[in-house]
Amino acid sequence: MPTYDYQCTDCNRKFTVVMSIAEHDKQKVTCPKCKSKKVKQRISTFIAKTSRKS
């Protein structure tokens, strides 16, 4: 499942949420510290985890 990085604009806390793409499109994310809905998505890196060794 993808991870999404957010930052709260009220308390300035940075946090990561793991959710499916469908949930990301529907769900409104809230800050885990202050419960504010004023959050903005941050640019994050992409990591692919595979079971095959090269």
Backbone as JSON, one array per atom type, in Angstrom:
{
  "sequence": "MPTYDYQCTDCNRKFTVVMSIAEHDKQKVTCPKCKSKKVKQRISTFIAKTSRKS",
  "N": [[0.84, -1.18, 0.0], [0.44, 2.27, -0.69], [2.3, 5.03, 0.78], [1.68, 8.2, 2.2], [2.86, 11.44, 2.66], [2.32, 14.1, 4.9], [1.8, 17.5, 6.08], [0.84, 19.4, 8.8], [-0.81, 22.48, 8.78], [-1.52, 23.99, 10.93], [-0.22, 23.13, 13.41], [2.24, 22.49, 12.46], [3.25, 19.91, 12.3], [4.78, 17.03, 10.88], [3.74, 14.12, 9.22], [3.1, 10.65, 8.35], [0.9, 8.72, 6.36], [-0.53, 5.57, 5.77], [-2.35, 4.28, 3.21], [-4.78, 3.04, 0.84], [-4.99, 3.82, -2.69], [-7.61, 4.4, -3.46], [-8.77, 5.07, -0.97], [-7.29, 7.36, -0.43], [-8.26, 9.11, -2.35], [-10.88, 9.51, -1.47], [-10.91, 10.03, 1.33], [-10.62, 12.48, 3.92], [-7.82, 13.76, 5.36], [-6.66, 14.04, 8.71], [-4.76, 15.78, 11.18], [-2.72, 13.92, 13.38], [-1.89, 14.93, 15.82], [-3.07, 17.5, 16.56], [-5.58, 17.26, 15.52], [-6.5, 18.78, 13.41], [-7.91, 19.66, 10.24], [-6.55, 21.01, 8.4], [-4.33, 20.26, 6.47], [-1.51, 19.67, 4.36], [-0.4, 17.92, 1.5], [2.79, 16.49, 1.21], [5.69, 16.27, -0.91], [6.98, 13.13, -1.56], [9.35, 10.38, -1.47], [9.59, 7.56, -3.7], [9.41, 4.16, -3.09], [10.11, 0.97, -4.17], [9.36, -2.29, -3.35], [10.51, -5.43, -3.88], [10.26, -8.99, -4.32], [12.12, -10.44, -5.62], [15.57, -11.1, -5.98], [18.28, -9.35, -7.36]],
  "CA": [[0.0, 0.0, 0.0], [1.23, 3.51, -0.75], [2.39, 5.92, 1.94], [1.51, 9.61, 1.85], [3.44, 12.35, 3.66], [1.54, 15.32, 5.08], [2.24, 18.45, 7.08], [-0.26, 20.19, 9.33], [-0.53, 23.91, 8.69], [-1.79, 24.61, 12.23], [0.82, 22.85, 14.41], [3.48, 22.27, 11.7], [3.7, 18.52, 12.46], [4.9, 16.22, 9.68], [3.35, 12.75, 9.51], [2.93, 9.75, 7.21], [-0.31, 7.91, 6.42], [-0.55, 4.45, 4.84], [-3.72, 3.99, 2.77], [-4.89, 2.69, -0.57], [-5.24, 4.97, -3.59], [-9.04, 4.7, -3.38], [-8.99, 5.78, 0.29], [-6.67, 8.67, -0.57], [-9.15, 9.95, -3.14], [-12.13, 9.75, -0.75], [-10.75, 10.39, 2.73], [-10.02, 13.74, 4.34], [-6.8, 13.44, 6.36], [-6.56, 14.95, 9.84], [-3.49, 15.74, 11.92], [-2.82, 13.05, 14.56], [-1.53, 15.67, 17.04], [-4.06, 18.53, 16.95], [-6.86, 16.89, 14.89], [-6.88, 19.78, 12.42], [-8.08, 19.17, 8.87], [-5.74, 21.89, 7.55], [-3.08, 19.56, 6.17], [-1.14, 19.68, 2.95], [0.41, 16.76, 1.14], [4.19, 16.79, 0.9], [6.31, 15.42, -1.92], [7.74, 12.06, -0.9], [10.07, 9.49, -2.37], [8.92, 6.31, -4.07], [10.23, 2.98, -2.82], [9.5, -0.27, -4.65], [9.88, -3.44, -2.64], [10.25, -6.62, -4.68], [10.69, -10.24, -3.68], [13.21, -10.99, -6.42], [16.89, -10.52, -5.77], [18.98, -9.2, -8.64]],
  "C": [[0.88, 1.24, 0.0], [1.23, 4.27, 0.57], [2.33, 7.36, 1.44], [2.05, 10.46, 2.99], [2.64, 13.64, 3.68], [2.22, 16.23, 6.09], [1.03, 19.28, 7.5], [0.11, 21.67, 9.27], [-0.8, 24.64, 10.01], [-0.64, 24.4, 13.22], [2.18, 22.52, 13.78], [4.05, 20.85, 11.84], [3.73, 17.82, 11.11], [4.56, 14.78, 10.05], [3.09, 11.98, 8.22], [1.68, 8.91, 7.43], [-0.21, 6.81, 5.37], [-2.0, 4.15, 4.5], [-3.72, 3.67, 1.28], [-5.16, 3.95, -1.4], [-6.71, 5.38, -3.53], [-9.37, 5.47, -2.09], [-8.44, 7.2, 0.21], [-7.57, 9.62, -1.33], [-10.41, 10.35, -2.38], [-11.95, 10.41, 0.61], [-10.11, 11.76, 2.94], [-9.09, 13.44, 5.51], [-6.8, 14.49, 7.45], [-5.23, 14.75, 10.55], [-3.65, 14.85, 13.16], [-2.54, 13.78, 15.88], [-2.66, 16.62, 17.48], [-5.45, 18.3, 16.34], [-7.36, 17.91, 13.88], [-7.02, 19.13, 11.05], [-7.3, 20.04, 7.88], [-4.37, 21.26, 7.34], [-2.79, 19.67, 4.68], [-0.22, 18.5, 2.68], [1.79, 17.22, 0.73], [4.68, 15.85, -0.19], [7.16, 14.39, -1.19], [8.43, 11.19, -1.94], [9.27, 8.22, -2.62], [9.88, 5.16, -3.83], [9.47, 1.75, -3.31], [10.17, -1.45, -3.94], [9.51, -4.69, -3.45], [10.77, -7.86, -3.95], [11.85, -10.88, -4.41], [14.52, -10.31, -6.11], [17.61, -10.45, -7.11], [20.45, -9.42, -8.51]]
}
